[in-house]
Amino acid sequence: MQSNTYTSFYADVLALTGNSSFTTTEQTRILANANRRLYQAYRSFSSWPRYIVGGELRPATNGLISRDAIAGATYTISTATRSGSVVTITTSAPYAMFTGATVTIAGLSGTVEPDGDYEITEVSASVFTYDLTTGTGTETYTGSGTAVYAGISTVDSFNRIFRDNPLNLNSSVEYEFYVDVDGAHVINNFSNNSSFWVNYYKEWSGPYTAASTDIPLEFYRFAVHATYADYLRFDGQIDKAMAEENNAQQYLMIEVDKAENQRNVNTLQRRISTYNSRQSR
């Protein structure tokens, strides 16, 4: 997704005002209003492509899926062995990986290729295992291997929860759930699953600072004109502020229309129910 810098944002607001510079107080106010307007844009639509996650495996404890992020990291492999098709990896430090998560293995050498993207089958402290498609006998791998875990983002709001990857299957059991301050509590988790596939909306990426380079481009024009409207309002130019507010809303609606045409709302939030089940189809 495309982004822009706050330096450009500040320059555009300054140009609209016709001033050559802002005072220190005005600079602080412009940044505060910019963040308020950027957050407003984020909240104005529930399916911005930048923040939607269609299906991601997340760990659960007693049916509770936490909102919290798990940071990605690259780990150095200390030992790597294979028994049949099962590879056992020991890293140099503990990690936050979990069963079912995908890890990328690189830099190992052996008779049966162990490198690639694999689903973790078992985790214990700094040791985890994964399965190859083939393999007989045993061996110890050599090389300067690494294990890369991409991590998962913080959840702002939960949309849908599945037993399996809903993007890879024709049909996947979908769970009902309720949300509280701790996260999403899965209802009827009879199999006591330790992870679920979740469709969710990511947490807002702000607040932004004067050094930010990642202001979402889809929010940019709306926030520039809305921040300028706030400037006019503080200056007592109410009529001009209202006109500029309308300009800002038009920019926002253009971006909302574009996002709606991506089919995210219908595809990621649609459910088909029968008398005894609810499934993704």
C-alpha positions in Angstrom: 0.0 0.0 0.0 1.2 3.5 -0.8 2.1 6.0 1.9 3.3 9.6 2.2 5.3 11.6 4.7 4.2 14.0 7.4 6.7 16.5 5.9 4.6 16.5 2.7 1.4 16.6 4.7 2.6 19.7 6.7 3.8 21.4 3.5 0.4 20.8 1.8 -1.5 22.2 4.8 0.8 25.2 5.0 0.3 25.9 1.2 -3.5 25.9 1.7 -3.2 28.5 4.4 -1.1 30.7 2.3 1.4 31.2 5.1 5.2 30.9 4.8 5.5 29.2 8.2 3.6 28.2 11.4 4.5 29.2 14.9 5.6 26.4 17.3 2.1 26.4 18.9 0.5 26.1 15.5 2.8 23.3 14.4 1.8 21.3 17.5 -1.9 22.0 16.8 -1.6 21.0 13.2 0.0 17.6 14.2 -2.7 17.0 16.8 -5.5 17.8 14.3 -3.8 15.6 11.6 -3.8 12.6 13.9 -7.4 13.2 14.9 -8.5 13.4 11.2 -6.4 10.4 10.2 -8.0 8.3 13.0 -11.4 9.6 11.8 -10.7 8.3 8.3 -9.6 4.9 9.8 -12.8 4.6 11.7 -15.0 5.8 8.8 -15.0 2.5 7.0 -14.5 -1.0 8.4 -12.8 -2.6 5.4 -9.8 -0.5 4.4 -7.6 -3.0 2.5 -4.5 -1.8 4.5 -6.0 -3.0 7.8 -8.1 -6.1 6.8 -6.6 -9.5 7.5 -8.7 -12.2 5.7 -7.4 -15.3 7.4 -4.6 -15.6 9.9 -3.8 -18.4 12.4 -3.7 -17.0 16.0 -3.0 -18.9 19.2 -5.7 -19.5 21.8 -5.7 -20.4 25.5 -8.9 -22.1 26.8 -10.8 -20.7 23.8 -9.5 -17.2 24.3 -7.9 -15.5 21.3 -5.8 -12.5 22.5 -5.8 -9.2 20.7 -2.1 -8.8 21.4 0.6 -8.9 18.7 3.3 -11.4 18.6 6.5 -9.9 17.2 8.2 -11.5 14.3 11.9 -12.4 14.6 14.8 -14.2 13.0 16.4 -17.0 15.1 19.7 -18.7 14.7 19.4 -22.5 14.5 21.7 -24.3 17.0 20.9 -27.8 16.0 18.7 -29.4 13.3 18.0 -33.1 13.0 15.6 -35.3 11.0 13.9 -38.6 11.9 11.9 -39.8 8.9 10.0 -36.8 7.7 10.0 -35.0 11.0 12.5 -32.2 11.5 13.4 -31.0 15.0 14.9 -27.5 15.3 16.6 -26.0 18.4 17.3 -22.3 18.3 19.7 -20.1 20.3 16.9 -18.4 22.3 13.2 -18.9 23.3 10.6 -17.5 20.9 6.9 -16.7 20.7 6.0 -19.2 18.0 3.0 -21.6 18.4 1.7 -24.8 16.9 0.2 -24.2 13.5 2.3 -21.0 12.8 4.3 -20.8 9.6 8.1 -20.6 9.9 10.6 -20.0 7.1 13.8 -22.2 7.3 16.9 -21.3 5.4 20.6 -22.1 5.3 20.5 -25.8 6.2 22.1 -28.6 4.1 21.3 -32.3 4.1 20.2 -35.3 2.0 16.6 -34.4 2.3 16.0 -30.6 1.8 14.8 -29.0 5.0 14.5 -25.4 3.8 11.3 -23.6 3.0 8.0 -22.5 4.6 6.6 -25.0 7.0 3.8 -25.3 9.6 5.0 -25.9 13.1 3.6 -29.2 14.5 4.9 -29.0 18.1 6.6 -26.3 20.3 8.5 -26.6 23.6 10.7 -23.7 24.8 13.4 -23.2 22.1 12.5 -26.4 20.2 10.0 -26.9 17.5 9.2 -29.6 14.9 7.7 -29.6 11.4 7.0 -32.2 8.8 8.6 -32.7 5.4 6.6 -34.3 2.6 9.0 -37.2 2.3 11.9 -38.7 4.3 13.3 -41.9 5.7 16.2 -42.6 8.1 17.8 -40.0 10.2 20.4 -37.2 9.8 21.9 -34.1 11.3 21.7 -31.0 9.2 24.7 -28.7 8.7 25.0 -25.0 7.7 24.3 -21.6 9.3 20.5 -22.0 9.5 17.9 -19.5 10.4 14.3 -19.7 11.4 12.1 -16.7 10.5 8.7 -16.1 12.1 6.8 -13.3 10.5 4.6 -12.5 13.6 1.0 -11.4 13.9 -0.5 -7.9 14.3 -2.6 -6.4 17.1 -6.3 -6.9 16.6 -8.6 -3.9 16.7 -11.8 -5.8 16.0 -12.6 -9.4 15.4 -14.8 -10.2 12.4 -15.0 -14.0 11.9 -13.3 -17.0 13.4 -12.8 -20.4 11.7 -11.4 -23.8 12.5 -9.3 -24.1 9.3 -8.0 -21.6 6.7 -11.1 -20.2 5.1 -9.2 -19.0 2.1 -7.9 -22.4 1.1 -11.0 -24.6 1.7 -14.4 -24.8 0.0 -16.0 -24.9 3.4 -14.7 -24.3 6.9 -16.5 -24.5 10.3 -17.1 -21.0 11.6 -17.4 -20.3 15.3 -19.6 -17.9 17.2 -17.7 -15.8 19.7 -18.0 -12.9 22.1 -15.4 -10.1 22.7 -14.3 -8.6 26.0 -11.2 -6.6 27.1 -9.1 -9.8 26.9 -9.9 -10.7 23.3 -12.4 -13.1 21.6 -13.9 -16.0 23.5 -14.8 -18.9 21.1 -18.1 -20.5 21.8 -18.6 -24.3 21.4 -14.9 -25.1 21.2 -15.6 -28.7 21.9 -12.3 -30.0 20.4 -10.4 -27.5 22.6 -8.4 -26.1 19.7 -5.2 -24.2 20.6 -5.4 -22.0 17.6 -8.0 -20.6 15.2 -8.0 -18.8 11.8 -9.2 -15.3 12.3 -10.5 -12.6 10.1 -9.9 -9.2 11.8 -9.3 -5.5 11.4 -5.8 -4.4 12.4 -5.1 -1.7 15.0 -4.7 1.8 13.7 -1.0 2.5 12.8 -1.0 6.0 14.4 -0.5 8.3 16.1 2.0 9.8 13.7 4.9 12.1 14.4 6.6 14.9 12.5 9.1 12.3 11.3 6.5 9.8 10.1 6.9 8.4 6.6 3.9 6.0 6.7 0.8 8.1 6.5 -1.8 6.1 4.5 -2.2 7.6 1.0 -5.9 6.7 1.0 -6.4 9.0 4.1 -4.0 11.7 2.9 -6.1 14.2 0.9 -9.0 13.9 3.3 -6.8 14.6 6.3 -5.0 17.5 4.6 -8.2 19.4 3.8 -9.9 18.4 7.1 -6.9 19.7 9.0 -7.0 22.9 7.0 -10.7 23.2 7.9 -9.8 22.9 11.6 -7.2 25.7 11.1 -9.8 27.9 9.5 -12.3 27.1 12.3 -9.8 28.1 15.0 -9.1 31.3 13.1 -12.9 32.1 13.1 -13.4 31.6 9.4 -16.4 29.4 9.8 -17.9 29.6 6.3 -14.5 28.8 4.7 -14.1 26.0 7.2 -17.4 24.4 6.2 -16.5 24.6 2.5 -13.2 22.9 3.2 -14.8 20.3 5.3 -17.0 19.4 2.3 -13.9 19.1 0.1 -12.3 16.8 2.7 -15.4 14.5 2.8 -15.5 14.3 -1.0 -11.9 13.0 -1.0 -12.8 10.5 1.7 -15.9 9.2 -0.2 -13.7 8.7 -3.3 -11.4 6.4 -1.3 -14.3 4.6 0.4 -15.9 3.9 -3.0 -12.6 2.5 -4.3 -12.3 0.3 -1.2 -15.9 -1.0 -1.4 -15.2 -2.0 -5.0 -12.6 -4.4 -3.8 -15.4 -6.7 -2.5 -13.9 -6.9 1.0 -17.2 -6.1 2.7 -19.2 -8.9 1.0 -16.5 -11.5 0.9 -15.0 -11.1 4.3 -18.2 -10.4 6.3 -20.7 -12.5 4.5 -22.1 -15.6 6.3 -24.3 -18.5 5.0 -26.3 -20.2 7.7 -28.3 -23.4 7.7 -30.6 -24.9 10.3 -27.7 -26.4 12.2 -24.5 -24.8 11.0 -22.8 -21.7 9.8 -20.0 -21.9 7.3 -17.8 -20.0 5.0 -18.5 -20.8 1.3 
